[in-house]
Amino acid sequence: MSISNDITQWKQILGEDDNKIIQRLMSKKYLILSNSNIDTLPDSVGELTQLEELSLLQSNIRNLPESIGQLTQLKCLNLYECDNLHNLPDNIGNLYELKYLWVNYKNIEKLPLTFSKLTNLQDNCLRIALSKIDETQDNGQREKLLDILLCVLKIREELMVYDAYSIRYNFNTYEKVSHYTTPDTAIKLLKKENNDNNEKKSSPLRMYGCNQLNDPSEGKLIYDFFNSLDTLKNNNIDLQPVLELTTCLASFSFNQDSLNQFRLYGKDKGKEATGVSIGLKPDFFHYLPSNLGEYEKFPLYRCIYFDPKVRLNNKPYIRVATCDEVSFYQQGNQHDWKSYYRYIRKIEKNVTDLFMKIERNIQSIFTNIEDIKIRQQIIETISFILLPLSFMVKHVAYKEEQECRIFLFTDFNHSDKITIEEIRMYSNYLHINDYVEKIYLSPGAKKYADIFRELTLNQTEIIQSDKPFRIN
């Protein structure tokens, strides 16, 4: 169908009534239909071959016409917060130039087979996972691999702390996070000094390489969990952490004033309870569910806590990092606790169900693979698909930390984002100054109160922890 046949519909969509509308449409590079009541696009959208960006953000769109596959110049497709959209067009894989795709995967029922062709996406994990899936020749296996990938994408969205849902329901009012560090590092993060360009800058927050974390099970627990499945054990199948991407992260906690955290982290000269907790505003993080290296801000994800050996009613025992009940009572908002509790329980149920769906797909895939080469290729593909979750999963023994994390997944061809200093590897994040909400001083860091008041120009609340702990 041509644009001229759909002209009435296009005029309604664009809110224009002009004889030159066809000419303008044909030359458009950007079509922004965000926050609109539009529930469908004309089939002739495929004729807009110059289009590079199409945004239907927060629209009522219910489906995309197959003709969208003709937009071979499209680089950005924004379908975020389109709650009525449950399927993607079968030929979405024709969008070879697509770099940015924002979708609420939680709403998507199934990924079309051609989705694996979107190997130009800038999300490193997603792009490489799709490349590996696309190498799979058997359509049945590819379909199951895409289903595993969709489960991972859904889990990742479920674990986002400051997403559109939490903002809409004001849960971000209570879900405050802090970064625990030493007094010396906290001062470096806040103190502005002249840099090489004679600009006053403080040190940015660093995201450190995951291989340097204290917990020896980091990045391995999720693979141990799925390797315990009977189908994998009986067939000597061993999923392993992958090394194709460098992973850096920074950790935060919902427990802003926690004696446990002060005793474990941010020790000044090795002494317990001598650290600093920097409380951060929600806009220190991104609220879109993607991890694009080109973006200044990254989304914040809550960690999953479980014991790979424990099951309840044949379901994995899963809990997620959460703001505790006392935080609501301390702020005088105890009436909101029940709704927040239901919100968290729903996340845990959804994540548990998705883990079980991944289990079923993995067992189904490996039931009848006899070719050793194909089996190895599938093992490597599944291992990589699970990578984004691998550092979001922690043993339940660490549950008290109520940890959240930001991640950078980068390949070795983009090592400009990585700095190696002596034996440590890190990537810089944002400068923290404009995002500090409160600063909590542990029992052993009270002597630094005046320094932090000076560094924040006495405009940030400095809270001296009253947690009982004897400093010798």
C-alpha positions as CSV (number, residue, x, y, z in Angstrom):
1,M,0.0,0.0,0.0
2,S,1.4,3.4,-0.9
3,I,1.6,6.6,1.2
4,S,-0.9,8.3,-1.0
5,N,-3.5,5.6,-0.1
6,D,-2.7,6.0,3.6
7,I,-2.5,9.8,3.5
8,T,-5.6,10.4,5.7
9,Q,-4.1,8.1,8.4
10,W,-0.7,9.8,8.1
11,K,-2.3,13.2,8.5
12,Q,-4.0,12.0,11.7
13,I,-0.8,10.5,13.0
14,L,1.3,13.6,12.3
15,G,-1.5,16.1,13.1
16,E,-0.8,17.9,9.8
17,D,-3.0,18.7,6.9
18,D,-0.8,19.7,4.0
19,N,-0.5,18.7,0.3
20,K,3.2,18.4,0.7
21,I,3.0,15.8,3.5
22,I,4.0,12.9,1.2
23,Q,7.2,14.7,0.1
24,R,8.1,15.5,3.6
25,L,7.5,11.9,4.8
26,M,9.6,10.4,2.0
27,S,12.6,12.6,3.0
28,K,12.2,12.1,6.8
29,K,15.2,10.7,8.7
30,Y,13.4,11.0,12.1
31,L,9.9,10.0,12.9
32,I,9.1,10.7,16.6
33,L,5.7,9.5,17.7
34,S,6.4,9.3,21.4
35,N,3.7,9.8,24.0
36,S,1.0,9.4,21.4
37,N,-2.3,7.5,21.3
38,I,-1.3,5.8,18.0
39,D,-2.0,2.0,18.2
40,T,-0.9,1.0,14.7
41,L,1.3,2.3,11.9
42,P,0.2,2.4,8.2
43,D,1.6,-0.4,6.1
44,S,3.2,2.3,3.9
45,V,5.7,3.1,6.7
46,G,8.0,0.7,4.7
47,E,8.2,3.4,2.0
48,L,10.0,5.8,4.3
49,T,13.3,4.3,3.2
50,Q,15.4,7.3,4.5
51,L,14.2,6.8,8.0
52,E,17.1,6.4,10.5
53,E,15.1,6.8,13.8
54,L,11.6,5.7,14.7
55,S,10.4,6.4,18.2
56,L,7.1,5.1,19.5
57,L,8.1,5.6,23.2
58,Q,5.1,5.4,25.6
59,S,2.6,5.1,22.7
60,N,-0.4,2.7,22.5
61,I,1.1,0.8,19.6
62,R,-0.1,-2.8,19.5
63,N,1.8,-4.2,16.6
64,L,4.3,-3.2,13.9
65,P,3.5,-3.9,10.2
66,E,5.8,-6.4,8.4
67,S,6.7,-3.6,6.0
68,I,8.9,-2.1,8.8
69,G,11.5,-4.6,7.6
70,Q,12.0,-2.4,4.5
71,L,13.5,0.4,6.6
72,T,17.0,-0.9,6.0
73,Q,18.6,2.5,7.0
74,L,17.0,2.5,10.4
75,K,19.5,2.9,13.2
76,C,17.3,3.5,16.2
77,L,14.0,1.9,17.1
78,N,12.5,3.0,20.4
79,L,9.6,0.9,21.6
80,Y,10.1,1.4,25.3
81,E,7.1,1.6,27.6
82,C,4.8,0.4,24.8
83,D,2.8,-1.8,27.2
84,N,0.4,-3.0,24.5
85,L,3.1,-4.4,22.2
86,H,3.6,-8.1,22.8
87,N,5.3,-9.3,19.5
88,L,7.9,-8.1,17.1
89,P,7.5,-8.4,13.3
90,D,8.9,-11.7,11.9
91,N,11.2,-9.8,9.5
92,I,12.7,-7.5,12.1
93,G,16.0,-9.1,11.2
94,N,16.0,-7.2,7.9
95,L,17.0,-4.0,9.9
96,Y,20.7,-4.7,9.5
97,E,21.8,-1.2,10.3
98,L,19.9,-1.1,13.7
99,K,22.2,-0.1,16.5
100,Y,19.8,0.9,19.2
101,L,16.7,-1.1,20.1
102,W,14.7,-0.3,23.2
103,V,11.9,-2.7,24.0
104,N,10.1,-3.8,27.2
105,Y,11.1,-7.5,26.8
106,K,8.9,-8.3,29.8
107,N,5.9,-7.7,27.5
108,I,7.3,-9.7,24.5
109,E,5.9,-13.2,24.2
110,K,8.4,-14.6,21.8
111,L,11.4,-13.4,19.7
112,P,11.1,-14.1,16.0
113,L,13.8,-16.3,14.4
114,T,15.2,-13.4,12.4
115,F,15.9,-11.5,15.6
116,S,19.3,-13.3,15.6
117,K,20.2,-11.2,12.5
118,L,20.4,-8.0,14.5
119,T,24.2,-8.3,15.0
120,N,24.9,-4.6,14.6
121,L,23.4,-3.6,18.0
122,Q,25.6,-1.6,20.3
123,D,24.7,-3.6,23.4
124,N,27.8,-5.8,23.5
125,C,26.3,-8.8,25.3
126,L,23.2,-8.8,23.1
127,R,25.1,-8.4,19.8
128,I,27.5,-11.2,20.4
129,A,24.9,-13.5,21.8
130,L,22.8,-13.0,18.7
131,S,25.8,-13.7,16.5
132,K,26.3,-17.0,18.2
133,I,22.7,-17.9,18.0
134,D,22.6,-17.0,14.3
135,E,25.4,-19.6,13.7
136,T,23.0,-22.3,14.9
137,Q,21.7,-24.1,11.8
138,D,18.8,-26.0,13.4
139,N,15.7,-23.7,13.6
140,G,14.3,-25.7,16.6
141,Q,17.5,-25.2,18.5
142,R,17.7,-21.5,17.5
143,E,14.2,-21.0,18.7
144,K,15.0,-22.4,22.1
145,L,18.2,-20.4,22.3
146,L,16.2,-17.2,21.5
147,D,13.8,-18.2,24.2
148,I,16.6,-18.5,26.7
149,L,17.9,-15.1,25.6
150,L,14.4,-13.6,26.0
151,C,14.3,-15.0,29.6
152,V,17.7,-13.3,30.3
153,L,16.5,-10.0,28.9
154,K,13.3,-10.3,31.0
155,I,15.2,-11.0,34.2
156,R,17.5,-8.1,33.5
157,E,14.5,-5.8,33.3
158,E,12.9,-7.3,36.4
159,L,16.1,-6.5,38.3
160,M,16.4,-2.9,37.3
161,V,16.1,-0.6,40.3
162,Y,15.2,2.7,38.8
163,D,13.0,1.7,35.9
164,A,9.9,3.5,34.6
165,Y,7.7,1.3,36.8
166,S,9.4,2.2,40.1
167,I,9.6,5.8,39.2
168,R,5.9,5.8,38.3
169,Y,5.0,4.3,41.7
170,N,7.5,6.4,43.7
171,F,9.4,3.4,44.9
172,N,12.6,5.3,44.1
173,T,11.6,7.5,47.1
174,Y,12.5,4.6,49.4
175,E,15.0,2.6,47.3
176,K,18.0,4.8,48.2
177,V,21.4,3.3,47.5
178,S,24.9,4.0,48.8
179,H,28.4,3.4,47.7
180,Y,30.7,2.3,50.6
181,T,34.3,3.3,50.4
182,T,37.3,4.4,52.5
183,P,37.4,8.0,53.8
184,D,40.5,8.7,51.6
185,T,38.7,7.5,48.4
186,A,35.5,9.4,49.4
187,I,37.5,12.6,49.7
188,K,39.0,12.0,46.2
189,L,35.6,11.5,44.8
190,L,34.4,14.9,46.2
191,K,37.5,17.1,46.2
192,K,37.8,19.1,43.0
193,E,41.4,19.8,41.8
194,N,42.8,21.3,38.6
195,N,43.3,18.7,35.9
196,D,45.5,18.8,32.8
197,N,43.1,21.3,31.2
198,N,43.2,23.5,34.2
199,E,39.6,22.5,35.0
200,K,38.5,21.8,38.6
201,K,37.5,18.1,38.6
202,S,37.2,15.4,41.2
203,S,38.0,11.7,40.6
204,P,35.2,9.8,38.9
205,L,33.7,6.7,40.4
206,R,35.5,3.6,39.2
207,M,34.0,0.4,38.0
208,Y,36.6,-2.4,38.7
209,G,37.3,-5.6,36.7
210,C,35.2,-8.5,38.0
211,N,38.2,-10.7,38.4
212,Q,39.4,-8.6,41.3
213,L,36.3,-9.1,43.5
214,N,36.6,-10.7,46.9
215,D,34.0,-13.4,46.4
216,P,35.7,-16.4,44.6
217,S,32.3,-17.6,43.4
218,E,31.6,-14.4,41.5
219,G,30.5,-15.0,37.9
220,K,30.5,-18.8,38.4
221,L,27.4,-19.5,40.6
222,I,24.9,-19.3,37.8
223,Y,26.8,-21.8,35.7
224,D,27.1,-24.2,38.7
225,F,23.3,-23.8,39.2
226,F,22.5,-25.0,35.6
227,N,25.3,-27.5,35.5
228,S,23.5,-29.3,38.4
229,L,20.6,-30.2,36.1
230,D,20.3,-34.0,35.6
231,T,20.4,-33.7,31.8
232,L,23.7,-31.8,31.9
233,K,25.3,-34.0,34.6
234,N,24.3,-37.2,32.8
235,N,25.8,-36.0,29.5
236,N,29.0,-34.5,31.0
237,I,28.0,-31.0,29.8
238,D,29.7,-28.2,31.6
239,L,28.7,-24.6,31.1
240,Q,31.6,-22.3,31.8
241,P,32.1,-18.5,32.4
242,V,33.1,-16.8,29.1
243,L,36.1,-14.6,28.5
244,E,35.1,-12.8,25.3
245,L,34.1,-9.6,27.1
246,T,35.8,-7.6,29.8
247,T,33.3,-7.0,32.6
248,C,33.7,-4.1,35.0
249,L,31.2,-3.2,37.8
250,A,30.6,-0.9,40.7
251,S,28.6,-2.0,43.8
252,F,26.0,-0.2,45.9
253,S,23.7,-1.2,48.8
254,F,20.2,-0.5,49.8
255,N,21.6,-0.5,53.4
256,Q,22.8,3.1,53.6
257,D,23.8,3.1,57.3
258,S,24.7,-0.5,58.0
259,L,27.1,-1.7,60.7
260,N,27.6,-4.9,58.7
261,Q,28.7,-2.9,55.6
262,F,30.9,-0.6,57.6
263,R,32.7,-3.5,59.2
264,L,33.3,-5.2,55.8
265,Y,33.9,-2.4,53.4
266,G,35.7,1.0,53.3
267,K,38.1,0.1,56.1
268,D,40.5,2.9,57.0
269,K,43.9,1.3,57.5
270,G,42.3,-2.1,57.9
271,K,40.2,-1.1,60.9
272,E,36.5,-2.2,61.0
273,A,33.7,0.3,60.9
274,T,35.9,3.2,59.7
275,G,34.4,3.7,56.2
276,V,32.1,6.2,54.5
277,S,28.7,5.6,52.9
278,I,27.9,8.0,50.0
279,G,24.1,8.1,49.5
280,L,23.3,8.8,45.8
281,K,20.4,10.3,44.0
282,P,18.4,8.1,41.5
283,D,19.5,10.1,38.5
284,F,23.1,8.9,39.1
285,F,21.8,5.9,37.0
286,H,20.1,5.4,33.7
287,Y,16.5,4.2,33.7
288,L,16.5,2.5,30.3
289,P,17.1,-1.2,30.2
290,S,20.3,-1.3,28.1
291,N,24.0,-1.3,28.7
292,L,25.3,0.8,25.8
293,G,28.9,1.8,26.2
294,E,28.3,5.1,24.5
295,Y,26.0,6.3,27.3
296,E,27.2,8.4,30.2
297,K,24.9,6.6,32.6
298,F,24.2,2.9,33.2
299,P,21.2,1.2,34.6
300,L,21.3,-0.1,38.2
301,Y,20.4,-3.7,38.8
302,R,19.6,-5.4,42.1
303,C,21.4,-8.7,42.8
304,I,19.8,-12.1,43.0
305,Y,20.6,-14.2,46.0
306,F,20.3,-18.0,46.0
307,D,21.9,-21.3,47.0
308,P,22.3,-23.5,43.9
309,K,21.8,-26.6,46.1
310,V,18.4,-25.5,47.6
311,R,15.0,-25.8,46.0
312,L,11.6,-25.0,47.5
313,N,8.7,-27.0,46.0
314,N,11.0,-27.9,43.2
315,K,11.7,-24.3,42.5
316,P,15.0,-22.5,43.0
317,Y,15.3,-20.5,46.2
318,I,15.6,-16.9,44.9
319,R,15.6,-13.6,46.8
320,V,16.5,-10.2,45.4
321,A,18.2,-7.2,46.9
322,T,15.7,-4.9,48.5
323,C,15.2,-2.0,50.7
324,D,14.3,-3.3,54.2
325,E,11.2,-2.6,56.2
326,V,12.8,-0.5,58.8
327,S,13.8,2.1,56.2
328,F,10.1,2.8,55.5
329,Y,9.4,3.1,59.2
330,Q,12.3,5.4,59.8
331,Q,10.9,7.7,57.1
332,G,7.4,7.5,58.6
333,N,6.1,5.7,55.5
334,Q,5.1,2.4,57.0
335,H,1.8,2.4,55.2
336,D,3.8,2.1,51.9
337,W,5.7,-1.0,53.0
338,K,2.9,-3.5,52.1
339,S,2.7,-2.4,48.5
340,Y,6.5,-2.3,48.2
341,Y,6.6,-5.8,49.7
342,R,4.1,-7.1,47.1
343,Y,6.2,-5.4,44.4
344,I,9.4,-7.2,45.5
345,R,7.6,-10.6,45.9
346,K,6.3,-10.2,42.4
347,I,9.8,-9.6,41.1
348,E,11.1,-12.7,42.9
349,K,8.2,-14.8,41.5
350,N,8.8,-13.6,38.0
351,V,12.6,-14.2,38.2
352,T,12.0,-17.7,39.6
353,D,9.6,-18.6,36.8
354,L,12.0,-17.3,34.2
355,F,14.9,-19.4,35.8
356,M,12.7,-22.4,35.5
357,K,11.9,-21.7,31.9
358,I,15.6,-21.4,31.2
359,E,16.1,-24.8,32.9
360,R,13.4,-26.4,30.7
361,N,14.9,-25.0,27.5
362,I,18.5,-26.0,28.4
363,Q,17.4,-29.6,29.2
364,S,15.3,-29.8,26.0
365,I,18.2,-28.6,23.9
366,F,20.7,-31.1,25.2
367,T,18.4,-34.1,25.2
368,N,19.1,-35.2,21.6
369,I,22.4,-33.6,20.5
370,E,24.8,-36.3,19.3
371,D,27.1,-34.3,17.2
372,I,30.0,-33.3,19.4
373,K,30.9,-30.2,17.4
374,I,27.3,-28.9,17.5
375,R,27.0,-29.7,21.2
376,Q,30.1,-27.7,22.0
377,Q,28.8,-24.7,19.9
378,I,25.5,-24.8,21.8
379,I,27.4,-25.0,25.2
380,E,29.4,-21.9,24.3
381,T,26.3,-20.1,23.0
382,I,24.3,-20.7,26.2
383,S,27.3,-19.8,28.4
384,F,27.5,-16.5,26.6
385,I,23.7,-15.8,26.8
386,L,23.9,-16.2,30.6
387,L,26.9,-13.7,30.9
388,P,24.8,-10.6,31.7
389,L,23.2,-12.5,34.7
390,S,26.4,-14.1,35.9
391,F,27.6,-11.1,38.0
392,M,24.0,-10.3,39.2
393,V,23.8,-13.7,41.0
394,K,25.3,-14.0,44.5
395,H,25.2,-16.7,47.1
396,V,22.5,-16.3,49.7
397,A,25.2,-16.0,52.3
398,Y,25.7,-12.4,51.1
399,K,22.1,-11.5,51.3
400,E,22.6,-9.0,54.2
401,E,24.5,-6.8,51.8
402,Q,21.3,-6.1,49.7
403,E,23.6,-5.2,46.8
404,C,23.0,-3.5,43.5
405,R,25.4,-3.1,40.6
406,I,26.1,-1.2,37.4
407,F,28.0,-3.1,34.7
408,L,30.2,-2.4,31.7
409,F,30.6,-5.2,29.2
410,T,33.2,-4.3,26.6
411,D,35.2,-6.3,24.1
412,F,39.0,-6.1,23.7
413,N,38.7,-3.9,20.6
414,H,37.4,-1.1,22.8
415,S,40.1,-1.1,25.4
416,D,40.1,2.7,25.4
417,K,37.4,2.4,28.0
418,I,39.6,0.3,30.3
419,T,42.5,1.6,32.4
420,I,45.2,-0.7,33.8
421,E,46.9,0.7,36.8
422,E,49.6,-1.5,38.4
423,I,47.6,-4.8,38.9
424,R,44.1,-3.3,38.8
425,M,41.8,-2.8,35.9
426,Y,39.0,-0.3,35.9
427,S,36.7,1.9,33.8
428,N,35.6,5.4,34.9
429,Y,32.0,6.2,35.5
430,L,30.5,9.6,36.4
431,H,31.9,12.3,38.7
432,I,29.9,11.9,41.9
433,N,29.7,15.5,43.1
434,D,26.3,16.5,41.6
435,Y,24.6,13.3,42.7
436,V,25.4,13.1,46.4
437,E,22.2,13.1,48.6
438,K,23.6,12.2,52.0
439,I,26.9,11.1,53.5
440,Y,26.9,8.6,56.3
441,L,30.0,8.3,58.5
442,S,30.7,5.1,60.3
443,P,31.5,5.1,64.1
444,G,35.2,5.3,63.3
445,A,34.9,8.0,60.6
446,K,33.2,10.7,62.7
447,K,36.5,12.7,62.9
448,Y,36.1,13.4,59.2
449,A,32.8,15.2,59.5
450,D,34.2,18.7,59.1
451,I,36.2,17.7,56.0
452,F,33.0,16.4,54.3
453,R,31.0,19.4,55.3
454,E,33.7,21.6,53.6
455,L,33.9,19.4,50.5
456,T,30.1,19.6,50.0
457,L,30.0,23.3,50.9
458,N,27.8,22.4,53.9
459,Q,24.9,21.7,51.4
460,T,24.8,17.9,51.9
461,E,23.5,16.3,55.1
462,I,26.4,14.6,57.0
463,I,25.0,11.8,59.2
464,Q,27.1,10.3,61.9
465,S,26.1,6.7,62.4
466,D,24.8,5.8,65.8
467,K,25.4,2.1,65.3
468,P,26.9,0.6,68.4
469,F,30.5,-0.3,67.8
470,R,33.6,0.2,70.0
471,I,36.5,1.7,68.1
472,N,39.8,0.9,69.8
